[in-house]
């Protein structure tokens, strides 16, 4: 089984970003990372994103607010960031605390600065096949992994386990745009194992540690594991039982070191694209 490491894909995207930056005439785009509270997962992702932006030669600033901030106060602060001409793009770490209406923030965010595809405008564009809309970074990272490794998508049977708006649904549209034949699975799918085994490309985005084992993977399938979980030993793992599929899958992404490493690279690419579009306007 070939291991599809994210670092190699990230390096390809870094070259693309470097070329794109030359077209900006010395302008360096700025990312605003907005975090509420001190959740370890959010802070870990934030650290990774900051490191990636700096490695790609981009500016980044974190805006951190207390967990107990009111809905009204947060919206006032978010509006300032949203309207700041120095901010090229925004990454909002979610979910937000319960007292903040997340739907309102999704409506508020400037679609041109919405790098992770949470605005209804961008989601609509993704579903319409309009490439001017920013797709969620994780969903796009899956496509980047396949393309960077020259894995054909067109005409392939693709099965996605998970139907969230972060990965499953937008990824299905990105796959359809690439002319794949897509099946979305979920907890109510009949014969889930059989459906997964029929896939030539299997994407695991269920959010359950090691849920997909050898009974879900067909011979020579390409397996893309989007999940980030903690196993019974406290170690990071994906949605795929990696050890059990090695005799079946032809290729697979590891966790950690797979799709996650590419997600922040896609974020950087979106940031530079946002700057390019602003310049064109």
Buried (B, 14 or more C-beta within 10 A) or exposed (E): BEEBBBEEBBEBBBEBBEEBBEEBEEBEBBBBBBBBBEBEEBBEBBEBBBEBBEEBBBBBBBBBBEEEBEBEEBBEBBEEBBEBEEBBBBBBBBEBBEEBBBEEBBEBBBBBBBBBBBBEBBBEBBBEEEEEBBBBBBBBBBBBBBBBBEBBBEEBBBBBBBBBEBBBBBBBBBBBBBEBBBBBBEEEBEEBBEBBBBBBBBBBBBBBBBBBBBBBBBEEBBBBBBBBBEEEEEEBBBBBBBEBBEEBBBBBBBBEBBBBBBBBBBBBBBBBBBBBEBEEE
